[in-house]
């Protein structure tokens, strides 16, 4: 009788062990750990890839490290971004990338090159709205898993020397008014980093070696704000 019970328990254990574990989109899990591994897609331009700084200093990468310090494990971010991209160029690149995965978090920071090239805010609104809809889709259609970051004011960095800094600031504000309004409409998170970027006028340490983009320390400020929002979303 004892042998029969032991055998039954053994086969019952095997059956339990081989059961399928339900998977949550954007997460991975296993029976031997309680840690959830989240995923992150960052969409943008030169500010997202961290032009002129090491990869580790990119704000998405810094945010992931800050989350790790809180015990929140996020896989290395997948980044679709390139220096010089406008909204339409980012959208085309997303199409070419054929993104089929769902991510725990998606961030979007785009628009400075629309302003720089003299594009209209009306065009920007249409294209930004389309991008934001895609970002929400990549987050499993959860708008509360999407974060939009405002456009930095490049008029505050050395590259803008000799240009009309006040006009640049006014145009950046106009584009940010658009992305903030659209973000509110779609109920996504919004982080205003523009005031932080304007501090570069008094603090050269916030600027990268190219005199145009932001240093690791400069982007560290953005990363801190982003990590705080992401932490609340993922805990």
Order of alpha helices (4+ residues) and beta strands (2+ residues): alpha-beta-beta-alpha-alpha-beta-beta-alpha-beta-alpha-alpha-beta-alpha-beta-alpha-alpha
